[in-house]
Amino acid sequence: MIHIRGGLFWCLFWAFVLGSGVAAGWGFGNGADSFGQRDKSFLTPGDDGYFTPSSDGDFSGYDLGGFGMPGGPNFIKRQLFSEYNADGELLHGMSSIIDSDNIAEWTPISSNLTAGQQDFYVFTINTERTGTSFSQTYEILIFMSGNLCNINNMPDDIAPMITTAFNDSVTTDPTSGWPVLFTDGYLQGLMVSPIQTDANNITSLYSNLYVAVQVYNTTSGEPLKSGDMPGVHWEYHLSISENDLVYQWDNRTWMDVIDTDEDSALLITGATTYNSYGSDNDNFTIQDTSLYDIYVYKYNESVEMQSQRNRSLCAIKNGDYLVTSAGNDATSDVNLDRQDLHIQKIINDGSNSTNEYFYVTGLNRSTDYVAYLTKKIGKRGNLSDIGGILFQQVQFRTADDNTCSLIHSLDFCTDVSYSVPTSELYLGNKTLMAQAYDNISMSLYANFSKALQLIPCDTEKDARYSPLRTCDDCAQSYRNWVCSVSIPRCTKDTPSYYMFRDKNKNRNTYIDEQIKPLNNYYEVLPCIDMCYSIVRDCPSNFGFQCPDINSTPDLLFNSYNFYNDNADFITCNLMGNDTDTVDYSS
């Protein structure tokens, strides 16, 4: 789909490069996965989905798109066309995630650049499917994005620079075009071409966008000469599209580290709400397990990446990462006891949102790691393997011993996803340990469930205990509360918010008897908000009460704590809907 926007109908050319920020937040749609190819007589497809000059290097006699220069592997004309297989199925051209009736010129160009080398490209602007109903004051938006795949300890002021123009002046003088620079291995730019209209046709004021690529010393403003930095090359991927940015950088992390223990970590993506997609849960993009992936690096291996290529999707995917989730399917049968280096993907459907968990196993104790989250562009069943979104990285550290064990994906306490005191009864078996904790919570909930059945929940609204709350609300709030108080969240950190627990004198005797913690530990106390929720949501004749900060402060702070969003650590353990949580930081 060609994006157009209002503007003056006169010869206008402008382009700009966006700084670091949420590229995905431009609001131009979700991109496309159809392909615009260059002339196949010039190029051969590679196994990696990109295109490189033909191996024989013989380009003499081919049309160079008006460059008027000798043929060679760096002078490539990019053309758009539709290609079909023997069965008449579309391979390239008129297939798009955004709109299947429109061409998406999407496939990146891949090249290795050396000092003194110049790459030139032509992008053909296509207005055939713009239609005839648009005003004369519209313009075509042309999105350019790219990645640097390798920069091994290069000086900060030595980098490829891309210049663009709507005429071929950049082929003889690259400095005559509009410059676009890579920042931390990432480039994005926007060019605008006005539209011309008459009674029957809509055409672009400009037919082509010309692009030149060359390595520059950005301090002196001069290009590197042939022979400078011998043996060094810059691999880059460059894409131009009238749909969207093929490569995108998002300065949000969009992923949190829930918890770690000595050999595993649990990470979670940001929540996607159902009303973002409609009512059909099965068609949500988040349900496609290939949508998100993570790449985990040892911290030392990520240092160079963070200094020069931190925004390059290509560099992250092809770097010296430790493990990735790419290619793994989501599972509902989670293996908590897996010991090898692996990432299990889990789709977590909440009451009004969906997240994806990444359970990383086989890690070393007392070790720092960095994880990068990537996201494909498109919709479920039609996600593009080309390009995508790279988010800001997150860092985490594994525990130094087995005092606490990370458990999650429980049958009853489904929101339990954190480290608990390691049981000496189930040492080395997290699955049985998780079941033991879950069984304790279920047994405590059973008596309450029987009492709730005596409440007239399904009677007329006027006869119910509350016009605003239901028995389902009460049951859910009580479940959240009982899971939190019966399954203590374990840590070895020692801020004043946390409660020290002797392994033989726990919060409850059933922990002493049925779990038998291996070591002393600190407990992250439950958030007081969960107590407030059961008082609010359940019938008053249950007599639920919460400790008061004024009349019973000792009881309150020995049992609960307050949520503080300004703290750089978790101040209390929360389950359920966090929108009901009161931030007491002020």
N, C-alpha and C positions, 0 to 999 in steps of 0.2 A: 504494500500500500504506500503510495507516495504521499508524504506529509506536506501540506501546503499551509501557508499562513498569510494573513493580510499584510499588505505593503504597498508602496507607491509603484505605479506602472511606469518606471523609467529605468535606465541602465544602472542598475545597482549591483555592486558586489561587495560583500563584507563577509568576514569570517572571524571567528574567535575561538580561543581555546579555553575551556573551562578549567579552573584550578581544581585542587583536590576537593572531593565532596561526594555526594550521593549521586553518582551518574545514573543509577537506576531510577532515581526520583524525578527524571525529566518529565515523565508523563506522556511519552510518545508511544506507549504500548509495550508489548512483551517481545517484540522482535520477530524474526522469521527464521525458518530453516531451509528455505529453498536456495538455489545456488545460481549466481551469475558467473559464468565461466569466461575466461579469455579464449581467443582463437586457438583451437586445439592443434593447429599446425605449428603453433609457437610453443606450446606447453605440453607437458605430460603429467598426469595425476600421480601423486605420491601415495604410499601406503598410509601416511598419517592424515590424509584428507586434505592436505594443502597442495599447492601447485608450484612446480619448479621448472626452470627452463629445460628444454629437451636435452638429453644427454650428449647428443652429437655436437651441440653448440652451433649448428649451421643454420643461421637465420637470414642468410643473404637472399635477396630477391623477394622477401616478404614485405607486405604493407606495414609500415611503421607508424601509421596513424598520423601522418602529416608532420613527423619530426624533421624530415629532410636530412637525416643523418645516416651514416653507414649502419648496416644491420649488425646486431650483436645480442648476446644473451641478456643484456640489461635493458634493452629497448623493447618493451612489451606493451602491446595494445590489449587492453581488457575489453571484451565485447560481451554483450548479453544476447542469449538466444535460448530457445527451448529445444530440449533433446528428449527423444522417446526411445524405449527399448523395443524389442521385436514384438512384444504383445501390445504395443501402443500405450504403455504406461509412461507417465511423465517422469523423467529422470532429473531434469534441470529446467529451470525457467519459471513457469506459471504455477508454482506451488509455494504457499506461504503460510506460516503459522497465523499471521494476522488476518490475511484474506487470500483464499486460494485462487481468486481471480486476478491477482496482481503478481508481478514479477518482483522478487527480492534478490537484489544483487549482493550476495551474502558471503561468498567463499573468500577467505583471506588469501593474500599473496605471502609467500615465504621466501626470504632471500638472505644470503650471507654477504655482508658488506665489508669491504676492506678499505683502508686509507687510500684516498684518491679515486675510488670507484664512485660512479654515479648510476643510480637506478632511476629510470623514467617510466611512468605509467600514464595511460589514458583511461578515464572512466566516462562512459557514454551515459548522458542524462536521458532518462526515459520518461516521456509524458503521455504515452499512448493510452494509458488507462486512467488518466486524470478525469476524463469525461468532458462534456461541453456545458455543464450547468454551473461552473464556478465563475466567480466574479473576475474581472480583469485585474484586480488588486491582490493577487495571490502569488506566492513564491514557492519554489521547491526547496525543501530542506535536504541537505546531503550530509550524512553522518560519517565521520572518519574516526577510526579507532585502531590502536595497535599495541603490540607488546614487544619489548626486548627480551629475548630468551636467554642471552648469556652476556654478562658484563663481569669479567673476572678481574676484580681489583683495578678497574679503570679509574683514572682521575675524574673527579666530578665534572670538570669542564670539557671533557671529551665525550661526545655523544652524537648519534645520528640526528639530523634535523630534516624535517619534511617541509617542502615548500609547495604551495598549490596556487593555481591561477586558472582562469577560464579562457586563457589563450596559451599558445605554445611558447611564450617567452621564456618559461622556466627551463626549456630544453637547451637553450643557449646561454641563459643567465639565471641560474637557480635563485639568486638573491633577489630577482625581480618579483618573485611570488610572495605569498603570505606565509610566514614561518610558523611551524607547529613543532614543539619540542616534546621529547619524552621526559616525564617526571617520575622518578623511582621506577623506571621500566615501563611506564604506561603513558599512552598518548590518546587524547580525544579532541576532536575539533568539529566545528559545524560550519558548513558553507551554504550560501543561499543564492539561488538563481531565480530571477523574476520570470513570470510566465507571460507570454504574448498570446493574445486571442484575436480571432476574427469571427465571422458569422459561423464558420464551420469547423475551425480547428483551434486547438490549444497547443502551443509549442513553448519550449523553454527558450529564453533569450539566448542562452548559451547551450551549445550542443555537447561539449565535452568539458571535463575537469582534468587538468594536467597536473601531474604530481612528480616531483623530483625528490630523491632521497640521497643524502650525502653526509659523511661524518665531518663534524665541525669542532673546532676549538671555540667554545662559546665565550670564553674570556676575550680572545682576540677578534672573534667574529670571522675567522678565516677557516676555509675547509682544509682538512688534512691533505697532504700531498702523497702521491704514490711513493712508496718506500718508507713512509712514516710508520712506526709501530709494526715492523715486519712480523708476520706470523699471527697477527691479531685480527679477528673478524668479529663482526656484530651480526648476530642472527636476529632478524625482526620478522614479525607477522603484521600485516597491514590489511585492513578491510575498509571498504567504502560501501555505504548502503543508503538507499532512500527510505528505509524503514526505521532503523534504530542503530544504536551502537552495538556492534557485534561483540566487542570486548568492553566490559564495564568494571569500574572500580567503585566500591561502596565503603565509605570510611566508618560505617558502623561495624561492630563485631558481629552482630546478629547470631551470636552463639555464646552460651554461658557454660562454664565448668561447674557442674552440679557438685561433684565431690570426687575424691581420689582415695585409694588406699595404697598399700605398698607395691602393687603390681598391676593396677587397673585404674581407669578413669572413666567417668560418665559425663558426656557433653550433650547439650540440647540446643536446637535451633530456636529462633524466635517463634512466637505463636502466630499461626494463620487462622483468622476467625472465619467461621463458616459463611457469614453473610458477604464475605469478599468474593465468593464464587457462586452462591446460589444455594438451593436446597438439596441438590443431589450430591450426597457425600462421596459417592464412588467416583465422581468426575472431578473432584478437587485435585488441583495440580500437586498439592502436598502429598496426596496418596500415591503418586508416582515415586517409587523409591530411588529412581535415578536422578531426581531433581537436585538433591543436595549431596555433596560429598565432602570429606575432609582429608587433608594431607597433614600428617604428623611428622614433625622434624625434631631431632634432638636440638636443644637450645643452641649449642655451639655451632651446629650446621646451619642454623637459621640466621646467624649474626650477619654473614655476608649478604644474605638475601634481604635482610631488613635494611641494610645500608644502601643498596643500590637497585634492587629489583622487587621491592616489597609490594608493588601494585601490579606486577606482571603475572597474569594467569598462566601464560606459557612457561615462565620460569618456575613457578610453584609446581606445576604438573610434571615438569621434566627435571626437577632438581633432585638432590640426594636425600629424598624424604625417607623416613623410617618405615612408615606403613600408610596405606590409603584405604578408604572405603570404596573407591571407584570399582565398579563391577560386582560389588556385593549386593545381594538382595536383602530386603528387610525380612525379619523373622519374628514370629510370635512365640517360638520355642527358644527362649534365651538360655544360653549356657553360661551360668555364672562361674563355672569352674574351669573354663577354658584357660590354658596356660600359654599357648603360643601367641606370637605377635599377630594380632588380628583385630578387625573392627566389625562388630555386629551392629546392624542398623535396625532400629525399632520405631515404628510409627505409633505415636501416643495420641489417641483420640480423647480429648477432654470433653467437658460438658458443653463448651461453646467454642472450642478452638482445637487445633491440631499442631503437634510438634513432632520433630524427628530426633530420636536419641541416637548417639553414637557411643557404644560401649567398647572401649579400647583395652585389650588385654595383652599380657606378655611384656609389660613394661618393667623397668628396673627400679628398685627402691631408691629414695633420696635423689631423684634425677629430675632436672627441669626439661620441659618439652614445650614446643610451640605448635599450635594447630591452626591451619588455614581452612576456612569454609568456602566452598565454591557452589555456584548455582547455575543450572542450565537455563536457557531462555526458551520460552514456549509454553505450550499447554500439554496436559497429560496425554500420552500416546503419540505426541508429536514434538518432543523436545529435541532441540538441536544439539548435536555433539560438537558443533563448531562454535568457538567463542564461549561466552558466558560471563558470569559475574564473580568477582573475587571480593571477599569481605576482609575487613581488618582482622589481623590474627589475634588469638588469645594464647596466654601462657599458663601453664599449670605445673605443679610439682607433686611427685608421688611421696607417700609417707615413708618414714625411716624404719618402721617395724610393723608388726601385724597386730598392734593393739586394737585397731579398728578395721572392719571389713565392709567393703562396699556391696550393698545388695539393692535390688530393684526388681520391677516386674512381678510383684507379689500378686497372688490371686485375690485376696480380700483387701488388704491395705495397698491399693493400686498406686497411691500417691507417694508411697515410701520409695525414695530414690536417694539414698545417702548412706554414709558409713555408720555402722552400729558396733557396739562392743563385741569383739570376737569371742565366740563361745569356745571354752576348752572342751566341751562335749562334742562339738562338730568341727574341730580344728582341721583345716584343709578341705572342708566341704561347705562352700557357701550356699549351695542349693538346699541342703538339709538345714543349715542355719537360718536361712530366710524362711523356710517352712515353719520352723519352730517359733520364730517371732510372729509370723502370720497367724499361727494357731492360737497363740496367747491372745491376740487382739480379737479373733473371732469368738473365742470363749467368753471374753468380757462383754462383747457386743450382744451375745445371745440373750441374756436376761433382759437387757433393755429392749430388744426387738420384741420380746413377748409382751412387755408392758405397753409398748407402742400400739400393739394390735388391739388393745382394749379401748383405744381412743377412737371416737366416731370420725374417722378421716374422710369418709365418702358421703357424709350426710349433706343436707342443704347448706349453702354458704352461710346463711344466718345462724346456723346451729354449730358451725365449726369453731374451734378454739381461737382462730385468727382469720380475719378477712384477707390478710396479706401473705401468710405462711401456710404451708401444707405439711402433712406428715412426711412427705418425701424430703422436704427441706430439713425437717428435724432429724430424720434418719441420716441424711448425708452429713449434717453438721456434727452429729454425735459420732459417726464413724470417723470423720477427720480427727476429732478430739481424742477418741480412744486409741486410735493408731499412733498418734503423736506421743501420748503419755505412756503408752505401753511398749513402744519401740524407740528407745532413747537414741538421739543422734550423737554420735561419738566423735571426739576430736582429741588431739594432743596439744592443740593451741591453748594458751592460758590467759586470754583477756579476762577482765573482771566480769564480763557478762556471763561467762561459762561457770558451771557448777562442778566442783571436783567430786568424783565418785570413787570411793574405795570399792575394789572389785567384790568385796564380801558384804558391802552395805550399800546396795543400790536403792533407787527410788522406790521400787516395789519388791516384795519378797519373791514374786515369781521370777524375776530376773536372777535373783540369787540362786534359786532352786532349779529352774528349767533352762537357764542359759549358762550360768557360771562364767562370767567374764574372765578372760585370760589375764588381763592386767588392769591396774587402776587407769582411769580415763577421766576426761572432762566431758560433760554433757552440754550440748546446745539446747537450752530449755525451750519448751513449746511457746509459741506466741500467745499472749493473753487473749488475742482476738478470737481464737478458736473457742475459748470458754464463753466469751461474750456472744458468739454465734449460737451456741446451743441454748443459752438463756433467751435469746431473741427468737429463735426458730421453733422451740419446743413448747408444749403446753405448760402453763404455769403450775399446774398441780403436780408436776414432777419435782418442783422445788429446787431446780438448779440455781446455784449461786456461785459467784466468782469472788475471789479475795479482793478486798478494796485497798487501794494504795494508801489511804488515810487511816483506816481503822485496823487493817491487818497487813502492814507492809512486809513484815518478815515472811508471812505465809505466801504472799504474792511472789516475792523475789526468790523464794526457795522452790517455787513450783513453775513459774512462768517468767517471761521477760517481754520487753516491748520491742516493736519493730523500729529500727532507726536506719533510714535510707542513706544518711550521710556517713555512716560508719564504713570502713573499708574491709569489714568482715561481716559474717552473718550474725546478727544479734539475737535471733530467735528462730525456732524451727516452725515453719508454716506449712499447712496443707490446705487444699481447697482453693477457693476463689480469692486471689490476692487483691482483687478490687475492693474487698470489704475491709482490708487491713488499714488501720490508722497509723500514719507515720508520726511517731512521737519525737522526731529529731528536733523539732522546734520547741 
